[in-house]
């Protein structure tokens, strides 16, 4: 009797049909195609925000260096290590970071248009100019 009940319960069990599984996969694909572009744009803008925050930190370090030495460094590496007289660093906790896309920050001393200096990130593409994530990010005094 127990064996007969088991056989009947096995026969009555049902799973998802192939059509039902395909419908679910299509729905997930559609949702993914709507959500993914929005998520990727957020990642790009967060990298730009990170670059701006790092550059502001470097500005503070450059200004402290200037107070100790009396001039701005020729390269950002001098914030980490230098043999110049009056150097009281390091002015950054670790070696100078690369931008969020893995490219080094560029320091111009003197900067353009009469600025004392300018720090630049070339953006995602690593080339001058560009738009959106590829746009250059610049700060300076």
N, CA, C and O atoms as a GROMACS GRO file, in nm:
protein
  564
    1UNK      N    1   0.082  -0.119   0.000
    1UNK     CA    2   0.000   0.000   0.000
    1UNK      C    3   0.087   0.126   0.000
    1UNK      O    4   0.061   0.220  -0.075
    2UNK      N    5   0.189   0.126   0.084
    2UNK     CA    6   0.280   0.240   0.091
    2UNK      C    7   0.353   0.260  -0.041
    2UNK      O    8   0.372   0.373  -0.086
    3UNK      N    9   0.394   0.151  -0.103
    3UNK     CA   10   0.463   0.156  -0.232
    3UNK      C   11   0.372   0.214  -0.340
    3UNK      O   12   0.418   0.291  -0.425
    4UNK      N   13   0.245   0.180  -0.337
    4UNK     CA   14   0.149   0.230  -0.435
    4UNK      C   15   0.131   0.382  -0.421
    4UNK      O   16   0.121   0.453  -0.521
    5UNK      N   17   0.128   0.432  -0.296
    5UNK     CA   18   0.114   0.576  -0.274
    5UNK      C   19   0.236   0.652  -0.326
    5UNK      O   20   0.223   0.760  -0.383
    6UNK      N   21   0.352   0.595  -0.306
    6UNK     CA   22   0.475   0.659  -0.357
    6UNK      C   23   0.471   0.671  -0.509
    6UNK      O   24   0.504   0.776  -0.564
    7UNK      N   25   0.433   0.566  -0.576
    7UNK     CA   26   0.428   0.569  -0.722
    7UNK      C   27   0.329   0.674  -0.771
    7UNK      O   28   0.357   0.745  -0.868
    8UNK      N   29   0.216   0.685  -0.706
    8UNK     CA   30   0.117   0.784  -0.746
    8UNK      C   31   0.167   0.926  -0.722
    8UNK      O   32   0.143   1.015  -0.803
    9UNK      N   33   0.238   0.946  -0.610
    9UNK     CA   34   0.288   1.081  -0.582
    9UNK      C   35   0.398   1.119  -0.680
    9UNK      O   36   0.411   1.237  -0.715
   10UNK      N   37   0.477   1.023  -0.724
   10UNK     CA   38   0.581   1.051  -0.822
   10UNK      C   39   0.516   1.089  -0.955
   10UNK      O   40   0.564   1.179  -1.023
   11UNK      N   41   0.410   1.023  -0.992
   11UNK     CA   42   0.342   1.051  -1.118
   11UNK      C   43   0.276   1.189  -1.117
   11UNK      O   44   0.268   1.253  -1.222
   12UNK      N   45   0.228   1.235  -1.002
   12UNK     CA   46   0.156   1.360  -0.997
   12UNK      C   47   0.246   1.481  -0.978
   12UNK      O   48   0.200   1.595  -0.991
   13UNK      N   49   0.374   1.461  -0.948
   13UNK     CA   50   0.463   1.575  -0.931
   13UNK      C   51   0.487   1.639  -1.067
   13UNK      O   52   0.500   1.572  -1.170
   14UNK      N   53   0.491   1.770  -1.065
   14UNK     CA   54   0.517   1.839  -1.191
   14UNK      C   55   0.625   1.945  -1.168
   14UNK      O   56   0.640   1.995  -1.057
   15UNK      N   57   0.698   1.977  -1.272
   15UNK     CA   58   0.801   2.080  -1.266
   15UNK      C   59   0.766   2.191  -1.363
   15UNK      O   60   0.655   2.198  -1.415
   16UNK      N   61   0.864   2.277  -1.387
   16UNK     CA   62   0.842   2.384  -1.482
   16UNK      C   63   0.858   2.330  -1.624
   16UNK      O   64   0.944   2.247  -1.650
   17UNK      N   65   0.776   2.378  -1.712
   17UNK     CA   66   0.789   2.337  -1.851
   17UNK      C   67   0.896   2.423  -1.917
   17UNK      O   68   0.936   2.527  -1.865
   18UNK      N   69   0.940   2.379  -2.030
   18UNK     CA   70   1.042   2.452  -2.105
   18UNK      C   71   0.992   2.592  -2.142
   18UNK      O   72   1.069   2.688  -2.139
   19UNK      N   73   0.867   2.604  -2.176
   19UNK     CA   74   0.809   2.733  -2.213
   19UNK      C   75   0.812   2.828  -2.094
   19UNK      O   76   0.848   2.946  -2.109
   20UNK      N   77   0.776   2.778  -1.977
   20UNK     CA   78   0.778   2.862  -1.857
   20UNK      C   79   0.920   2.911  -1.826
   20UNK      O   80   0.940   3.027  -1.793
   21UNK      N   81   1.017   2.821  -1.839
   21UNK     CA   82   1.156   2.860  -1.814
   21UNK      C   83   1.203   2.964  -1.915
   21UNK      O   84   1.272   3.059  -1.878
   22UNK      N   85   1.166   2.949  -2.041
   22UNK     CA   86   1.204   3.046  -2.143
   22UNK      C   87   1.142   3.183  -2.116
   22UNK      O   88   1.206   3.286  -2.135
   23UNK      N   89   1.017   3.185  -2.071
   23UNK     CA   90   0.951   3.312  -2.039
   23UNK      C   91   1.024   3.382  -1.925
   23UNK      O   92   1.046   3.503  -1.931
   24UNK      N   93   1.062   3.307  -1.822
   24UNK     CA   94   1.136   3.366  -1.709
   24UNK      C   95   1.270   3.420  -1.756
   24UNK      O   96   1.310   3.529  -1.714
   25UNK      N   97   1.340   3.347  -1.840
   25UNK     CA   98   1.471   3.392  -1.890
   25UNK      C   99   1.455   3.520  -1.972
   25UNK      O  100   1.537   3.612  -1.960
   26UNK      N  101   1.352   3.528  -2.055
   26UNK     CA  102   1.327   3.649  -2.135
   26UNK      C  103   1.298   3.768  -2.043
   26UNK      O  104   1.349   3.878  -2.067
   27UNK      N  105   1.217   3.748  -1.940
   27UNK     CA  106   1.184   3.857  -1.847
   27UNK      C  107   1.310   3.905  -1.775
   27UNK      O  108   1.332   4.025  -1.761
   28UNK      N  109   1.392   3.812  -1.730
   28UNK     CA  110   1.518   3.850  -1.662
   28UNK      C  111   1.608   3.926  -1.758
   28UNK      O  112   1.671   4.024  -1.719
   29UNK      N  113   1.616   3.881  -1.883
   29UNK     CA  114   1.696   3.951  -1.983
   29UNK      C  115   1.648   4.093  -2.007
   29UNK      O  116   1.729   4.185  -2.018
   30UNK      N  117   1.518   4.110  -2.017
   30UNK     CA  118   1.462   4.244  -2.037
   30UNK      C  119   1.490   4.335  -1.918
   30UNK      O  120   1.529   4.450  -1.936
   31UNK      N  121   1.472   4.284  -1.799
   31UNK     CA  122   1.502   4.364  -1.680
   31UNK      C  123   1.650   4.400  -1.675
   31UNK      O  124   1.686   4.513  -1.641
   32UNK      N  125   1.735   4.304  -1.708
   32UNK     CA  126   1.879   4.331  -1.709
   32UNK      C  127   1.918   4.437  -1.810
   32UNK      O  128   2.004   4.520  -1.783
   33UNK      N  129   1.854   4.435  -1.926
   33UNK     CA  130   1.887   4.535  -2.028
   33UNK      C  131   1.841   4.674  -1.988
   33UNK      O  132   1.896   4.773  -2.036
   34UNK      N  133   1.742   4.684  -1.902
   34UNK     CA  134   1.697   4.814  -1.854
   34UNK      C  135   1.782   4.865  -1.738
   34UNK      O  136   1.807   4.985  -1.727
   35UNK      N  137   1.825   4.775  -1.652
   35UNK     CA  138   1.897   4.814  -1.530
   35UNK      C  139   2.046   4.830  -1.555
   35UNK      O  140   2.108   4.920  -1.497
   36UNK      N  141   2.106   4.746  -1.638
   36UNK     CA  142   2.251   4.746  -1.656
   36UNK      C  143   2.307   4.881  -1.702
   36UNK      O  144   2.406   4.926  -1.644
   37UNK      N  145   2.251   4.948  -1.803
   37UNK     CA  146   2.308   5.077  -1.844
   37UNK      C  147   2.307   5.180  -1.732
   37UNK      O  148   2.401   5.258  -1.718
   38UNK      N  149   2.203   5.180  -1.652
   38UNK     CA  150   2.195   5.274  -1.540
   38UNK      C  151   2.305   5.244  -1.438
   38UNK      O  152   2.367   5.336  -1.384
   39UNK      N  153   2.328   5.118  -1.411
   39UNK     CA  154   2.431   5.080  -1.314
   39UNK      C  155   2.570   5.117  -1.365
   39UNK      O  156   2.652   5.167  -1.289
   40UNK      N  157   2.597   5.093  -1.494
   40UNK     CA  158   2.728   5.124  -1.548
   40UNK      C  159   2.755   5.274  -1.548
   40UNK      O  160   2.869   5.316  -1.528
   41UNK      N  161   2.653   5.356  -1.570
   41UNK     CA  162   2.674   5.501  -1.566
   41UNK      C  163   2.705   5.546  -1.424
   41UNK      O  164   2.781   5.640  -1.404
   42UNK      N  165   2.648   5.480  -1.324
   42UNK     CA  166   2.678   5.513  -1.184
   42UNK      C  167   2.822   5.479  -1.151
   42UNK      O  168   2.888   5.552  -1.077
   43UNK      N  169   2.872   5.368  -1.204
   43UNK     CA  170   3.012   5.330  -1.180
   43UNK      C  171   3.104   5.436  -1.239
   43UNK      O  172   3.202   5.474  -1.176
   44UNK      N  173   3.074   5.483  -1.360
   44UNK     CA  174   3.156   5.586  -1.423
   44UNK      C  175   3.157   5.715  -1.344
   44UNK      O  176   3.263   5.774  -1.325
   45UNK      N  177   3.041   5.759  -1.298
   45UNK     CA  178   3.036   5.885  -1.223
   45UNK      C  179   3.102   5.870  -1.086
   45UNK      O  180   3.156   5.967  -1.034
   46UNK      N  181   3.098   5.751  -1.028
   46UNK     CA  182   3.165   5.733  -0.899
   46UNK      C  183   3.317   5.737  -0.917
   46UNK      O  184   3.388   5.783  -0.828
   47UNK      N  185   3.367   5.690  -1.030
   47UNK     CA  186   3.511   5.699  -1.055
   47UNK      C  187   3.553   5.844  -1.073
   47UNK      O  188   3.661   5.884  -1.029
   48UNK      N  189   3.468   5.924  -1.138
   48UNK     CA  190   3.499   6.066  -1.152
   48UNK      C  191   3.500   6.134  -1.016
   48UNK      O  192   3.585   6.219  -0.989
   49UNK      N  193   3.406   6.098  -0.930
   49UNK     CA  194   3.402   6.156  -0.795
   49UNK      C  195   3.525   6.115  -0.715
   49UNK      O  196   3.580   6.196  -0.640
   50UNK      N  197   3.568   5.991  -0.731
   50UNK     CA  198   3.689   5.944  -0.663
   50UNK      C  199   3.811   6.023  -0.712
   50UNK      O  200   3.895   6.063  -0.631
   51UNK      N  201   3.820   6.044  -0.842
   51UNK     CA  202   3.933   6.121  -0.897
   51UNK      C  203   3.934   6.262  -0.840
   51UNK      O  204   4.040   6.313  -0.802
   52UNK      N  205   3.818   6.327  -0.833
   52UNK     CA  206   3.811   6.464  -0.778
   52UNK      C  207   3.854   6.466  -0.632
   52UNK      O  208   3.925   6.557  -0.590
   53UNK      N  209   3.811   6.367  -0.555
   53UNK     CA  210   3.848   6.361  -0.413
   53UNK      C  211   3.998   6.339  -0.397
   53UNK      O  212   4.061   6.403  -0.312
   54UNK      N  213   4.056   6.251  -0.478
   54UNK     CA  214   4.201   6.228  -0.471
   54UNK      C  215   4.277   6.354  -0.511
   54UNK      O  216   4.379   6.387  -0.451
   55UNK      N  217   4.227   6.425  -0.611
   55UNK     CA  218   4.295   6.546  -0.656
   55UNK      C  219   4.287   6.656  -0.551
   55UNK      O  220   4.381   6.733  -0.536
   56UNK      N  221   4.178   6.664  -0.478
   56UNK     CA  222   4.167   6.762  -0.370
   56UNK      C  223   4.266   6.728  -0.258
   56UNK      O  224   4.325   6.818  -0.198
   57UNK      N  225   4.284   6.599  -0.230
   57UNK     CA  226   4.383   6.556  -0.132
   57UNK      C  227   4.524   6.595  -0.178
   57UNK      O  228   4.606   6.640  -0.099
   58UNK      N  229   4.550   6.576  -0.306
   58UNK     CA  230   4.681   6.614  -0.360
   58UNK      C  231   4.702   6.765  -0.355
   58UNK      O  232   4.813   6.811  -0.331
   59UNK      N  233   4.595   6.843  -0.376
   59UNK     CA  234   4.606   6.989  -0.364
   59UNK      C  235   4.650   7.028  -0.223
   59UNK      O  236   4.738   7.112  -0.207
   60UNK      N  237   4.589   6.968  -0.123
   60UNK     CA  238   4.626   6.998   0.016
   60UNK      C  239   4.772   6.961   0.041
   60UNK      O  240   4.845   7.036   0.106
   61UNK      N  241   4.814   6.846  -0.011
   61UNK     CA  242   4.953   6.803   0.005
   61UNK      C  243   5.048   6.899  -0.066
   61UNK      O  244   5.155   6.930  -0.013
   62UNK      N  245   5.011   6.945  -0.185
   62UNK     CA  246   5.095   7.040  -0.258
   62UNK      C  247   5.109   7.171  -0.182
   62UNK      O  248   5.217   7.230  -0.176
   63UNK      N  249   5.000   7.218  -0.123
   63UNK     CA  250   5.005   7.343  -0.048
   63UNK      C  251   5.091   7.330   0.078
   63UNK      O  252   5.163   7.423   0.113
   64UNK      N  253   5.085   7.216   0.145
   64UNK     CA  254   5.170   7.192   0.262
   64UNK      C  255   5.316   7.186   0.219
   64UNK      O  256   5.403   7.242   0.287
   65UNK      N  257   5.344   7.119   0.109
   65UNK     CA  258   5.479   7.114   0.053
   65UNK      C  259   5.529   7.256   0.026
   65UNK      O  260   5.643   7.290   0.059
   66UNK      N  261   5.444   7.337  -0.035
   66UNK     CA  262   5.481   7.475  -0.067
   66UNK      C  263   5.516   7.554   0.059
   66UNK      O  264   5.612   7.632   0.059
   67UNK      N  265   5.440   7.535   0.165
   67UNK     CA  266   5.469   7.606   0.290
   67UNK      C  267   5.605   7.567   0.347
   67UNK      O  268   5.675   7.651   0.404
   68UNK      N  269   5.645   7.440   0.330
   68UNK     CA  270   5.773   7.394   0.382
   68UNK      C  271   5.891   7.432   0.292
   68UNK      O  272   5.996   7.471   0.343
   69UNK      N  273   5.875   7.422   0.162
   69UNK     CA  274   5.986   7.438   0.067
   69UNK      C  275   5.990   7.578   0.007
   69UNK      O  276   6.098   7.629  -0.024
   70UNK      N  277   5.875   7.641  -0.010
   70UNK     CA  278   5.870   7.773  -0.073
   70UNK      C  279   5.844   7.768  -0.222
   70UNK      O  280   5.842   7.872  -0.288
   71UNK      N  281   5.824   7.650  -0.275
   71UNK     CA  282   5.788   7.633  -0.416
   71UNK      C  283   5.713   7.501  -0.430
   71UNK      O  284   5.720   7.414  -0.344
   72UNK      N  285   5.642   7.488  -0.541
   72UNK     CA  286   5.570   7.364  -0.566
   72UNK      C  287   5.666   7.262  -0.625
   72UNK      O  288   5.763   7.299  -0.691
   73UNK      N  289   5.640   7.133  -0.604
   73UNK     CA  290   5.731   7.030  -0.657
   73UNK      C  291   5.722   7.021  -0.809
   73UNK      O  292   5.625   7.064  -0.871
   74UNK      N  293   5.826   6.965  -0.867
   74UNK     CA  294   5.828   6.944  -1.011
   74UNK      C  295   5.744   6.824  -1.052
   74UNK      O  296   5.692   6.817  -1.163
   75UNK      N  297   5.730   6.728  -0.960
   75UNK     CA  298   5.646   6.611  -0.987
   75UNK      C  299   5.573   6.571  -0.858
   75UNK      O  300   5.616   6.606  -0.748
   76UNK      N  301   5.465   6.498  -0.874
   76UNK     CA  302   5.388   6.454  -0.758
   76UNK      C  303   5.465   6.355  -0.673
   76UNK      O  304   5.436   6.339  -0.554
   77UNK      N  305   5.564   6.287  -0.731
   77UNK     CA  306   5.644   6.192  -0.654
   77UNK      C  307   5.722   6.260  -0.542
   77UNK      O  308   5.756   6.195  -0.442
   78UNK      N  309   5.750   6.389  -0.556
   78UNK     CA  310   5.821   6.462  -0.450
   78UNK      C  311   5.736   6.479  -0.325
   78UNK      O  312   5.789   6.514  -0.219
   79UNK      N  313   5.608   6.454  -0.334
   79UNK     CA  314   5.523   6.457  -0.214
   79UNK      C  315   5.552   6.336  -0.126
   79UNK      O  316   5.528   6.340  -0.005
   80UNK      N  317   5.603   6.230  -0.185
   80UNK     CA  318   5.632   6.106  -0.114
   80UNK      C  319   5.778   6.100  -0.070
   80UNK      O  320   5.809   6.053   0.039
   81UNK      N  321   5.868   6.148  -0.155
   81UNK     CA  322   6.010   6.137  -0.125
   81UNK      C  323   6.086   6.248  -0.198
   81UNK      O  324   6.068   6.269  -0.318
   82UNK      N  325   6.171   6.318  -0.123
   82UNK     CA  326   6.250   6.426  -0.184
   82UNK      C  327   6.370   6.455  -0.096
   82UNK      O  328   6.368   6.430   0.025
   83UNK      N  329   6.475   6.507  -0.158
   83UNK     CA  330   6.593   6.546  -0.080
   83UNK      C  331   6.609   6.699  -0.076
   83UNK      O  332   6.716   6.750  -0.044
   84UNK      N  333   6.502   6.770  -0.109
   84UNK     CA  334   6.508   6.916  -0.108
   84UNK      C  335   6.515   6.969   0.034
   84UNK      O  336   6.458   6.912   0.126
   85UNK      N  337   6.588   7.078   0.049
   85UNK     CA  338   6.603   7.141   0.180
   85UNK      C  339   6.467   7.192   0.230
   85UNK      O  340   6.394   7.257   0.156
   86UNK      N  341   6.436   7.163   0.355
   86UNK     CA  342   6.310   7.205   0.414
   86UNK      C  343   6.198   7.103   0.399
   86UNK      O  344   6.090   7.119   0.455
   87UNK      N  345   6.226   6.996   0.322
   87UNK     CA  346   6.124   6.893   0.300
   87UNK      C  347   6.092   6.826   0.433
   87UNK      O  348   6.182   6.778   0.501
   88UNK      N  349   5.966   6.823   0.469
   88UNK     CA  350   5.923   6.766   0.597
   88UNK      C  351   5.812   6.664   0.575
   88UNK      O  352   5.718   6.655   0.653
   89UNK      N  353   5.826   6.587   0.469
   89UNK     CA  354   5.722   6.490   0.434
   89UNK      C  355   5.750   6.354   0.490
   89UNK      O  356   5.836   6.340   0.576
   90UNK      N  357   5.681   6.255   0.444
   90UNK     CA  358   5.598   6.257   0.325
   90UNK      C  359   5.467   6.333   0.346
   90UNK      O  360   5.413   6.339   0.456
   91UNK      N  361   5.418   6.389   0.238
   91UNK     CA  362   5.296   6.470   0.241
   91UNK      C  363   5.172   6.390   0.200
   91UNK      O  364   5.061   6.441   0.202
   92UNK      N  365   5.194   6.266   0.164
   92UNK     CA  366   5.085   6.173   0.134
   92UNK      C  367   5.109   6.046   0.215
   92UNK      O  368   5.224   6.012   0.245
   93UNK      N  369   5.002   5.976   0.252
   93UNK     CA  370   5.016   5.857   0.338
   93UNK      C  371   5.088   5.744   0.268
   93UNK      O  372   5.172   5.676   0.328
   94UNK      N  373   5.055   5.723   0.144
   94UNK     CA  374   5.119   5.621   0.062
   94UNK      C  375   5.173   5.691  -0.061
   94UNK      O  376   5.154   5.811  -0.078
   95UNK      N  377   5.240   5.617  -0.145
   95UNK     CA  378   5.286   5.678  -0.269
   95UNK      C  379   5.167   5.737  -0.343
   95UNK      O  380   5.053   5.694  -0.324
   96UNK      N  381   5.195   5.835  -0.425
   96UNK     CA  382   5.088   5.906  -0.497
   96UNK      C  383   5.008   5.805  -0.578
   96UNK      O  384   5.064   5.729  -0.657
   97UNK      N  385   4.876   5.804  -0.559
   97UNK     CA  386   4.793   5.705  -0.630
   97UNK      C  387   4.776   5.740  -0.777
   97UNK      O  388   4.792   5.855  -0.818
   98UNK      N  389   4.743   5.640  -0.855
   98UNK     CA  390   4.698   5.664  -0.992
   98UNK      C  391   4.552   5.702  -0.986
   98UNK      O  392   4.485   5.683  -0.884
   99UNK      N  393   4.501   5.757  -1.096
   99UNK     CA  394   4.359   5.789  -1.099
   99UNK      C  395   4.278   5.658  -1.101
   99UNK      O  396   4.337   5.551  -1.118
  100UNK      N  397   4.148   5.664  -1.084
  100UNK     CA  398   4.068   5.542  -1.077
  100UNK      C  399   4.074   5.453  -1.202
  100UNK      O  400   4.035   5.337  -1.195
  101UNK      N  401   4.122   5.506  -1.313
  101UNK     CA  402   4.134   5.427  -1.435
  101UNK      C  403   4.276   5.371  -1.452
  101UNK      O  404   4.306   5.309  -1.554
  102UNK      N  405   4.362   5.393  -1.352
  102UNK     CA  406   4.496   5.336  -1.355
  102UNK      C  407   4.601   5.424  -1.420
  102UNK      O  408   4.715   5.380  -1.437
  103UNK      N  409   4.568   5.546  -1.456
  103UNK     CA  410   4.663   5.638  -1.519
  103UNK      C  411   4.721   5.732  -1.415
  103UNK      O  412   4.652   5.767  -1.319
  104UNK      N  413   4.847   5.774  -1.431
  104UNK     CA  414   4.903   5.868  -1.334
  104UNK      C  415   4.841   6.007  -1.349
  104UNK      O  416   4.803   6.049  -1.458
  105UNK      N  417   4.830   6.077  -1.236
  105UNK     CA  418   4.787   6.216  -1.240
  105UNK      C  419   4.900   6.298  -1.299
  105UNK      O  420   5.018   6.265  -1.282
  106UNK      N  421   4.865   6.405  -1.369
  106UNK     CA  422   4.964   6.492  -1.433
  106UNK      C  423   4.970   6.623  -1.356
  106UNK      O  424   4.867   6.686  -1.331
  107UNK      N  425   5.091   6.664  -1.318
  107UNK     CA  426   5.111   6.791  -1.248
  107UNK      C  427   5.182   6.886  -1.342
  107UNK      O  428   5.287   6.853  -1.398
  108UNK      N  429   5.125   7.005  -1.360
  108UNK     CA  430   5.188   7.112  -1.438
  108UNK      C  431   5.224   7.225  -1.344
  108UNK      O  432   5.137   7.281  -1.278
  109UNK      N  433   5.353   7.259  -1.336
  109UNK     CA  434   5.399   7.372  -1.255
  109UNK      C  435   5.487   7.458  -1.345
  109UNK      O  436   5.589   7.408  -1.392
  110UNK      N  437   5.454   7.582  -1.371
  110UNK     CA  438   5.330   7.650  -1.336
  110UNK      C  439   5.216   7.598  -1.422
  110UNK      O  440   5.236   7.539  -1.529
  111UNK      N  441   5.096   7.620  -1.374
  111UNK     CA  442   4.977   7.577  -1.447
  111UNK      C  443   4.940   7.677  -1.555
  111UNK      O  444   5.005   7.781  -1.568
  112UNK      N  445   4.839   7.647  -1.634
  112UNK     CA  446   4.796   7.738  -1.740
  112UNK      C  447   4.727   7.862  -1.685
  112UNK      O  448   4.678   7.862  -1.572
  113UNK      N  449   4.724   7.966  -1.765
  113UNK     CA  450   4.651   8.089  -1.732
  113UNK      C  451   4.693   8.152  -1.600
  113UNK      O  452   4.610   8.202  -1.525
  114UNK      N  453   4.823   8.148  -1.572
  114UNK     CA  454   4.874   8.213  -1.451
  114UNK      C  455   4.852   8.136  -1.322
  114UNK      O  456   4.880   8.188  -1.214
  115UNK      N  457   4.802   8.015  -1.331
  115UNK     CA  458   4.783   7.934  -1.210
  115UNK      C  459   4.919   7.886  -1.160
  115UNK      O  460   5.010   7.864  -1.239
  116UNK      N  461   4.931   7.869  -1.028
  116UNK     CA  462   5.056   7.819  -0.971
  116UNK      C  463   5.081   7.675  -1.014
  116UNK      O  464   5.194   7.636  -1.042
  117UNK      N  465   4.975   7.595  -1.019
  117UNK     CA  466   4.986   7.456  -1.063
  117UNK      C  467   4.850   7.406  -1.110
  117UNK      O  468   4.746   7.467  -1.083
  118UNK      N  469   4.854   7.295  -1.181
  118UNK     CA  470   4.731   7.227  -1.221
  118UNK      C  471   4.756   7.077  -1.214
  118UNK      O  472   4.859   7.026  -1.258
  119UNK      N  473   4.658   7.006  -1.155
  119UNK     CA  474   4.661   6.859  -1.153
  119UNK      C  475   4.553   6.813  -1.250
  119UNK      O  476   4.442   6.867  -1.252
  120UNK      N  477   4.587   6.713  -1.331
  120UNK     CA  478   4.492   6.667  -1.433
  120UNK      C  479   4.485   6.515  -1.437
  120UNK      O  480   4.587   6.446  -1.426
  121UNK      N  481   4.364   6.465  -1.453
  121UNK     CA  482   4.339   6.325  -1.487
  121UNK      C  483   4.282   6.325  -1.628
  121UNK      O  484   4.195   6.406  -1.660
  122UNK      N  485   4.331   6.236  -1.711
  122UNK     CA  486   4.285   6.233  -1.850
  122UNK      C  487   4.158   6.150  -1.868
  122UNK      O  488   4.115   6.129  -1.982
  123UNK      N  489   4.098   6.103  -1.761
  123UNK     CA  490   3.973   6.029  -1.770
  123UNK      C  491   3.993   5.885  -1.812
  123UNK      O  492   4.105   5.834  -1.816
  124UNK      N  493   3.884   5.821  -1.843
  124UNK     CA  494   3.884   5.678  -1.873
  124UNK      C  495   3.971   5.642  -1.993
  124UNK      O  496   4.041   5.541  -1.991
  125UNK      N  497   3.967   5.725  -2.098
  125UNK     CA  498   4.040   5.691  -2.221
  125UNK      C  499   4.189   5.724  -2.213
  125UNK      O  500   4.266   5.681  -2.299
  126UNK      N  501   4.232   5.801  -2.112
  126UNK     CA  502   4.373   5.834  -2.097
  126UNK      C  503   4.425   5.931  -2.202
  126UNK      O  504   4.546   5.944  -2.220
  127UNK      N  505   4.334   6.000  -2.273
  127UNK     CA  506   4.374   6.095  -2.376
  127UNK      C  507   4.316   6.233  -2.345
  127UNK      O  508   4.214   6.245  -2.277
  128UNK      N  509   4.381   6.335  -2.395
  128UNK     CA  510   4.337   6.473  -2.374
  128UNK      C  511   4.200   6.492  -2.437
  128UNK      O  512   4.174   6.445  -2.548
  129UNK      N  513   4.112   6.562  -2.366
  129UNK     CA  514   3.977   6.589  -2.416
  129UNK      C  515   3.883   6.475  -2.386
  129UNK      O  516   3.914   6.386  -2.306
  130UNK      N  517   3.770   6.478  -2.449
  130UNK     CA  518   3.672   6.372  -2.431
  130UNK      C  519   3.548   6.422  -2.361
  130UNK      O  520   3.542   6.534  -2.312
  131UNK      N  521   3.448   6.336  -2.356
  131UNK     CA  522   3.321   6.368  -2.292
  131UNK      C  523   3.284   6.258  -2.195
  131UNK      O  524   3.336   6.146  -2.204
  132UNK      N  525   3.195   6.289  -2.103
  132UNK     CA  526   3.145   6.195  -2.003
  132UNK      C  527   3.262   6.133  -1.926
  132UNK      O  528   3.342   6.206  -1.868
  133UNK      N  529   3.272   5.999  -1.925
  133UNK     CA  530   3.380   5.934  -1.850
  133UNK      C  531   3.518   5.963  -1.909
  133UNK      O  532   3.618   5.955  -1.838
  134UNK      N  533   3.524   5.997  -2.035
  134UNK     CA  534   3.652   6.024  -2.102
  134UNK      C  535   3.698   6.168  -2.082
  134UNK      O  536   3.809   6.203  -2.122
  135UNK      N  537   3.615   6.252  -2.022
  135UNK     CA  538   3.649   6.393  -2.003
  135UNK      C  539   3.766   6.409  -1.906
  135UNK      O  540   3.778   6.334  -1.810
  136UNK      N  541   3.850   6.509  -1.934
  136UNK     CA  542   3.959   6.542  -1.843
  136UNK      C  543   3.902   6.604  -1.716
  136UNK      O  544   3.801   6.675  -1.720
  137UNK      N  545   3.968   6.577  -1.605
  137UNK     CA  546   3.930   6.637  -1.477
  137UNK      C  547   4.051   6.719  -1.433
  137UNK      O  548   4.162   6.668  -1.426
  138UNK      N  549   4.028   6.847  -1.402
  138UNK     CA  550   4.139   6.937  -1.370
  138UNK      C  551   4.108   7.015  -1.243
  138UNK      O  552   3.996   7.061  -1.222
  139UNK      N  553   4.210   7.030  -1.159
  139UNK     CA  554   4.202   7.119  -1.043
  139UNK      C  555   4.334   7.194  -1.034
  139UNK      O  556   4.436   7.148  -1.085
  140UNK      N  557   4.332   7.309  -0.970
  140UNK     CA  558   4.455   7.385  -0.954
  140UNK      C  559   4.431   7.517  -0.886
  140UNK      O  560   4.318   7.556  -0.860
  141UNK      N  561   4.542   7.585  -0.859
  141UNK     CA  562   4.538   7.717  -0.794
  141UNK      C  563   4.622   7.814  -0.875
  141UNK      O  564   4.633   7.931  -0.838
   0.00000   0.00000   0.00000
